[in-house]
């Protein structure tokens, strides 16, 4: 959280890590660096954990997504209940990478109900299973993804279909079809949502951290574009 400020209404950024709902942690380098940067801008920023693990069958994977959504909702409600954090509930933002981006979209576009609204989402190489989901909210969407993502379809399809040697795994047996950032962008524009889409020419799934474990230039571009988009 910010230090030394007197703002009675701070915005909140909820960050969610990737890892296919199997691995990953809130302590990941990219998540924590983004949170620290947004705290320097006056945000309360929180990187959260959620329950992980499932058997590779369609029903179990769907249940894992539901558990993650329950945990993200619980984290959000907890943070908003903390009066000492001085969060303005009208300015809540969500962001995530991969499975975390899927989770952020699911959190923002839940059917109307008794839950806090999300003002905007940073969808970093995520997807949705049903484009009708986008009809549930007027949340703004900022997206980044490789046009040659081997893990999450760029437009639509099934996950992990292309390996290093062009291997197509039979993931349709245990996964629902996914609609990636391009499909989300196109449908959101049709619905009149505020959207911004950044197709990336480099091949790969994680665009912000290189093979050496260090931040790529894309990390800083995403960081700065998130800050500008949320400010707008």
N, C-alpha and C positions, 0 to 999 in steps of 0.2 A: 504494500500500500504506500501511498505518497508520504513523504516525511515533511513536516513543517508547514503543511497547508492548512487553511481554515475553511476549506470548501465544505458546505453542508450538504452538497448533493454531488457525490462523485459518481462517474460512470463505472460500470463493472464489466470486465472481460473474463469470460469463462473459457479456459483453454482445455482441449481434450486430445490426448495422444493417440497415435495409430498403433497398429500391431494386429489387425485382423481379429480383434476381440480375443486373441490368444496370448499375446505378449505385450510388453510396453509398460511404461511407468510415467507418472506425473513429473518425475525428476529428470526426464530426458532433456538433454542440453538445449535443443531448440525451443522447447516449451518454456523452460525457465528463463532463457534469455529474452524471449518475446515478452514474458510477464514482467521482467524487471524493466524493460524498455517502456512498456505501457504504464507502469507505476511512475516512471519518471515524467510521464505526460499528465499525471493526475488521476489515473485510473486505479481502482482496486482490481488487481489481476490475480486470478487463481488457476493453477494447473491442477486438475483433479484426476484421481484414480476411479476406476469402476470395475465391477466384477468381470473376470475373464474366464474363458475355457468353455469347450463344448465338444461333442462328438460330431464327426463330419456327416451329419444327416440334416436335411432341410429343416425339420421341426426343431432340432436342438440349436441350430444356428439362429433361427428366428427367436428362440427363447433367450439366447445370449444377447441379442440386440435389445430385446425388451428389458432385460436386467440392467444393461448399460444405461438405457434411457431412464429407468427408475432411479439409478444412482446419480445421474447427472441432474435430474430434477431435485433430488434430495439435497445435493450439494448447492444448487442454486437457491433453494428455499432457506437452507442454513445460512448462507452468506447474506441474504437479504434480511434475515432475522437479527443479524449482528448490528445493533445500533451504533456500536463503537466504530464500525467501518464507514458509516455515513454514506451509504450507497443510495443513489436515486433510482428507484425501481423502474422509472420511465426510460432509463438509458442503460439497458443491459445488452451486451454484445456476446456472441459466441464464436469460437474459432476452433478448428481442428485439422489434423492431417490424417488422410486415409480413413481408417475406421472412425477416428475422432471427428473427421469432417462429416461422415455419414451420421454420427451421433449428434453433431451440432445442428445439422439440417433437420433431423427427426425431432430434436428439442424445440427448434424454432417453428416448425410447421405442424405441430400436433393439432388435432381437432380442437376447436374452441372449447374452453373449460376454465376451471379455477386454477390457472397457473400463470406465472409472470410472462409477459410478452417479451420477445427478443427483437431489438430494434434492427440489427443487421448481423449477418453471418459471414465469416471468412471460410469459404469452402475450398480447402487445399487438397486437391486430388481426391475428392469424395464423390458420392453418388446418392441416388435414392432408388428405391425399388418400384415406386409408382409415382409418375409425374403429377397425378391428381393431388398428391400431398401438398403441392405448391399452392393449391386453391384455398388452403386453410388459414393463411396469414398474409399480411402485406410486408413481411420482413424483406429487407434489402439483401442482396447476395453479391459478394465479391468472390471470384473463383480464379484459381491457378491450377493448371495441369499440363503435363506433357501430352502432346498429340500422339506420342508413341508409348504411352504408359503400358507396361507389361502386366500390371496387377489389377488396375481398375479401368474398365472401358472408358474411352474418351467420349464416345457418344452413347452407345448402348451395347449390351452383350453380357457375358459372364466373366467372373474374375479369374485372374491367373491363367488366361488362355494361351499366352505367348511367353515361352521361356527364352533362354539365351540362344537356343538352337531352333527357335520357331516351333516348339512343341505346344500342341493344343491339348490341355488337360480336360477331362470330361467333367468340368465343374458344374455343368448344367444338371448333374445328378443330385447335387446337394445344395446348390445355391439358386436363389431367385434371380431373374434377369436384373441387371443394374443399368441405370441411366446416369452417365457421367456428366462432367461439368458442361460440355457443349449442349447436351440435351436439356439439362437444367436451365442453362442460359436462354436457349431458344424458347422453352415453354414459359419461363418467367417473363420474358419480353412480351409474349403474347398476352399474358395476364396483366401487363402494365406495372410489374414490379420494378423497382430500381435495381439494376443489375450492371455488373462490370465483369468482363471475362477476359482472362489473359492466357491464350494458348502458348505453350512453350515448345520450341522446336527440339530441345535436347531429349534424348532417350533416357528413360528411367522413371522410377516411381517417386522416390524421395528427392525432391528438387533442392531442398534447402541445406542438406548436409552431403558432402562428397564422400567418396570411398575412403579418404584418409581421416574421416571423422570431423573434418573442419567445415565451417560454414562456407557455402558457395556465395557468389555475388547475388544469386537469386534469393537467399535468405534475407538480405538487406532490402532488396527490392520489395519482397512480400511484406516485410515489416513496415516499410515506409508507406506502401500503398494501403495497407490495412489502416494505418493511423489516419491517412488522408480520407479514406472512404468512410470510416467511422465518424470522423469529425464533420464531414459533409452531411 
